[in-house]
Amino acid sequence: MDSDGQDPRLACYSCGAIHRGARLVSLPDGRVVGSYSEEFRRHCEAKWVLKRFRVKRTRQEYLAKVQELRGTQAMLELRQEMLIVWQSKQ
């Protein structure tokens, strides 16, 4: 909690403000993040990719496009999050 009594994890990763609907969310690996955080955005994207692209080749193509557009680090982070989501379902 910061000086005004609000959890800094609730801050929006884009603008830094704490939006009215912001809440804390538990991810499958035990992390607790804000619903406006980059970690939660990445988690939602990972879930979407796994649901949308059922074939390994198409997931790999998506990750290659992420690498091309956002860089290697973003692709690796998304791939790791996809692994966490997939393992939590097993």
C-alpha positions as CSV (number, residue, x, y, z in Angstrom):
1,M,0.0,0.0,0.0
2,D,1.2,3.5,-0.7
3,S,0.6,6.6,1.3
4,D,-3.0,7.0,0.0
5,G,-4.0,3.5,1.0
6,Q,-4.1,2.0,-2.6
7,D,-2.2,-1.0,-3.7
8,P,0.4,0.0,-6.4
9,R,-0.3,-3.3,-8.3
10,L,-3.6,-1.8,-9.3
11,A,-2.0,0.9,-11.4
12,C,-2.6,0.8,-15.2
13,Y,0.6,-0.2,-17.1
14,S,-0.4,2.3,-19.8
15,C,-1.3,5.5,-18.0
16,G,-0.3,4.8,-14.4
17,A,-3.7,5.7,-13.0
18,I,-5.8,3.3,-10.8
19,H,-9.0,2.8,-12.7
20,R,-12.4,2.3,-11.1
21,G,-12.8,-1.3,-12.1
22,A,-9.2,-2.3,-11.2
23,R,-8.9,-5.4,-9.0
24,L,-6.2,-7.9,-7.9
25,V,-6.2,-11.2,-9.8
26,S,-4.4,-14.4,-8.9
27,L,-2.6,-16.1,-11.8
28,P,-2.1,-19.9,-12.0
29,D,1.5,-19.7,-10.8
30,G,0.5,-17.8,-7.7
31,R,1.4,-14.3,-8.7
32,V,-1.2,-11.6,-7.7
33,V,-1.3,-8.8,-10.2
34,G,-3.6,-5.9,-11.1
35,S,-6.2,-6.4,-13.8
36,Y,-4.7,-3.4,-15.6
37,S,-1.1,-4.7,-15.4
38,E,1.1,-5.8,-18.2
39,E,1.4,-9.2,-16.5
40,F,-2.4,-9.7,-16.7
41,R,-2.5,-8.5,-20.3
42,R,0.2,-11.0,-21.2
43,H,-1.7,-13.8,-19.3
44,C,-4.9,-13.0,-21.2
45,E,-3.1,-13.0,-24.5
46,A,-1.5,-16.4,-23.6
47,K,-4.9,-17.9,-22.8
48,W,-6.3,-16.5,-26.0
49,V,-3.4,-17.9,-28.2
50,L,-3.8,-21.3,-26.6
51,K,-7.6,-21.3,-27.2
52,R,-7.4,-19.8,-30.7
53,F,-4.5,-21.7,-32.2
54,R,-5.0,-25.4,-31.4
55,V,-2.2,-26.6,-33.7
56,K,1.5,-26.2,-32.5
57,R,2.5,-24.9,-35.9
58,T,0.0,-22.0,-35.8
59,R,1.0,-21.1,-32.3
60,Q,4.6,-21.0,-33.5
61,E,3.6,-18.8,-36.4
62,Y,1.9,-16.4,-33.9
63,L,5.0,-16.3,-31.7
64,A,7.2,-15.6,-34.8
65,K,4.9,-12.7,-35.7
66,V,5.1,-11.3,-32.1
67,Q,8.9,-11.5,-32.3
68,E,8.9,-9.7,-35.6
69,L,6.5,-6.9,-34.3
70,R,7.5,-6.6,-30.6
71,G,10.9,-8.2,-30.3
72,T,12.5,-11.3,-29.0
73,Q,12.0,-10.4,-25.3
74,A,8.2,-10.0,-25.8
75,M,8.0,-13.3,-27.6
76,L,9.9,-15.1,-24.9
77,E,7.8,-13.6,-22.2
78,L,4.6,-14.6,-24.0
79,R,5.9,-18.1,-24.7
80,Q,6.7,-18.5,-21.0
81,E,3.3,-17.3,-20.0
82,M,1.7,-19.8,-22.4
83,L,3.7,-22.6,-20.8
84,I,2.4,-21.5,-17.4
85,V,-1.2,-21.5,-18.6
86,W,-0.8,-24.8,-20.3
87,Q,0.8,-26.5,-17.3
88,S,-1.9,-25.2,-15.0
89,K,-4.5,-27.0,-17.1
90,Q,-2.7,-30.4,-17.0
